[in-house]
């Protein structure tokens, strides 16, 4: 069980670097209030109810990608979101909101869309590709 012990040490070390906090949500539908206002409904995917939402946000590349949204041009900034391996069930198009950041207060409140998933049997963390839309 040398691999198992090394993997456990690596996962603990990776989680120690995850000093930011985030919430991952999935749109489940829409609700309409008495005034006819439509708002999306959400399901929390991560963290679990008893969890704290550990994460780490990285920008491995500084090359933004322009995208057209109707008549507006938006800038798509690619980032990597690192989550513990125990964070299961995240899917493409889920929305990530940074709720706390120890080293980058400007990150708090930013929202990202999951654009790429990461699964590996011997990973120390989940590395998800996420994009932030800015205009």
N, C-alpha and C positions, 0 to 999 in steps of 0.2 A: 504493500500500500504506500510506496514511496510517492507515487504520483498524487494520490489522494491527500496526503499530508502537505505536499508542496502546493497543491492547488488551494487547499484551505488557507495556508499562510498567504498566498498571493491574493486571495479574495479579501482577507482581512486587511492587507496592506492597501489594496485598491479602495476599499471603503473608507479607510482613514483619510484618503485624499478627497473624498466626496463631502466637502464642508458646506456646499450649497444645498438648498432645499427646493423641491419642485413638486408639482401636481400634474399628473397625466390624466386627461379626460377624453371621453369619446362622446360625440354627439349622438343622441338616441332618438331625437325627434324635435317637435316644436309644440309650444303651448300658446294658446291665445287667451288674453285676459278679457275682462268685460268691455274694455274700450277698443278691442280689436287689435291690440298690439301683439305681435308675434315674437316670441323669444325662444331660443333653442333650449332643449333640455339635455342634460349631461349625466353621464355615469363616470365616477372616478375609477380609473384603472390602477393607478399607483399614486400614493402609497396605499397599502391595505389600511383598514380602519385603525389598527393598533400601531401603524408605522409612522415614521417621521419624514419620509420622502427624500432621502439622501440622493444627491446627484452631483455631477461635475460637468460644467459646460466648457467646451474647448472650441477654438476656431483654427482647425488645422490648415486651412488655406485662406488666403486673403482675396481670392478672386470672386467677386460677386457676379451673379448672373441676372441680366435684365429680363423682364418678363412683361407681357402685355396683359392687362386685365381690363377689358372693355376699352375705354378711351384713355385710361390711366396707365402710366408706366410705373412698375414697381421694381424694386431691387431685391432679389432673392439672395440672402446671405446664408451660405452653408455653414453649419456648425456640427459638432459631434456632442451628443449628450451621453454621458456615461452614467449608468445605473447599476446597482448591485445585481448579481446574477439572479437573486431571489425575486426580482421584479419581473413577473410573468404576465403574459396576456397583452402586452403593448402591440398595437397594430399600426400600419401605415395610415396616415391621415388623422391619428390621434393628436390632440392639442396639448402642448406642454406649457405650463406657466411657471416661471421662476418666482418662488415666494420669499426666498431669503438668499443672500450671498455674502459670505464673510469678507471676500476680497474685492468684490466689484459691485458696489451699491447701485450702479447704473443698470445692472442686469435684472434687478427686482421688478416684477410686473411685466417683463417681456414675454411674448408668446411665440411659440415655435410650432411647426407642423412636422410630424414624423414622416420622413420621406424614404427612409431605408432602415431595415431591420438587421439584427445581428444575432445569430445563434451558433454556438460552438460547444462541444461537449466538455472542453477543458479550458474555458475562458475564465479570466479573473474578474471580468465585468461585462455588462452589455454595452456595446458601442452603437448607438443609434444615430443615423444621419437625420438632422433636423434642419429646417429652413425657417428663417424669420423674414416676414414680408414687411418691407419699409417703403414708403412712397417718397 
